[in-house]
């Protein structure tokens, strides 16, 4: 599988292809030069979360057999992932990991706030989603937004994570009837 980087202004598109690494999804680092990606396993390679760059350097495995879609911390130093049933703060540079205190209910991390101390979480239900802001140092959960469709007949649960800007001013989401 190949990954394509396309400029939204002037500039040429780039096609990145790494032998033995099959990207499933990708997300930009705050520096705009590196890419976080989840790749499935191919013979001789491990599935997990990798870091790559726009030059096409072979991806470096950050954490094996892990999954997470909360993205990269604003300083580019941490990701949040699920590994061996534990929610971790995983360093993108030195292999260090810290277990995150259990989040209440079915809250799942979906985005970082402006700093590396806060994340946004989502709990979906049949009628929409409840979003909260969590302080990673104290564990305090602050309800933030509730998304409910005006027409709830035939609505499917919001399983995809809501996309939120770090300052919390904008969000985008999809739902199906």
PECOR-V819173 format. One record per backbone hydrogen bond with DSSP energy under -0.5 kcal/mol. CO is the residue of the C=O (numbers start at 1). NH is the residue of the N-H. E is the energy in kcal/mol with one decimal. If there is no record, write none. Layout:
CO:NH:E  CO:NH:E
//
This chain:
3:16:-3.8  4:6:-0.6  5:14:-2.7  14:5:-3.3  14:16:-0.6  16:3:-2.8  17:19:-0.5  18:21:-1.7  21:23:-0.7  22:40:-2.2  25:38:-1.9  27:36:-3.2  29:32:-1.8  33:54:-2.0  34:29:-2.4  35:52:-2.7  36:27:-2.5  37:39:-0.5  37:50:-3.3  38:24:-3.5  38:25:-1.1  39:48:-1.9  40:22:-0.9  42:45:-2.8  47:65:-3.2  48:39:-2.5  49:62:-3.1  49:63:-1.5  50:37:-2.5  51:60:-2.9  52:35:-2.7  53:56:-0.8  57:53:-0.6  60:51:-2.3  63:49:-2.3  63:66:-0.6  65:84:-0.6  67:82:-3.7  71:80:-0.8  73:76:-2.4  77:92:-2.3  78:73:-2.9  79:81:-0.5  79:90:-2.9  80:70:-0.6  81:83:-0.6  81:88:-3.3  82:67:-1.9  83:86:-2.0  86:83:-2.9  86:88:-0.6  87:100:-2.8  88:81:-2.3  88:90:-0.7  89:98:-2.5  90:79:-2.0  96:91:-3.3  98:89:-3.3  104:107:-1.6  108:122:-2.1  111:120:-3.5  115:118:-1.0  117:136:-3.4  117:137:-0.5  118:113:-2.9  119:134:-3.1  120:110:-2.8  120:111:-1.4  121:132:-1.7  122:108:-1.8  123:130:-2.7  125:128:-1.0  125:158:-0.9  127:149:-1.3  128:125:-2.6  128:158:-0.5  129:147:-3.3  130:123:-2.3  131:144:-2.9  131:145:-1.3  132:121:-2.7  133:142:-3.1  134:119:-2.1  134:136:-0.7  135:139:-2.8  140:135:-2.4  140:142:-0.5  141:143:-0.6  142:133:-2.8  145:131:-3.5  146:148:-0.6  147:129:-2.0  150:152:-0.8  152:155:-1.3  157:159:-1.4  162:164:-0.5  163:172:-2.4  165:168:-2.3  166:114:-0.7  170:165:-2.5  172:163:-2.8  176:156:-2.7
//
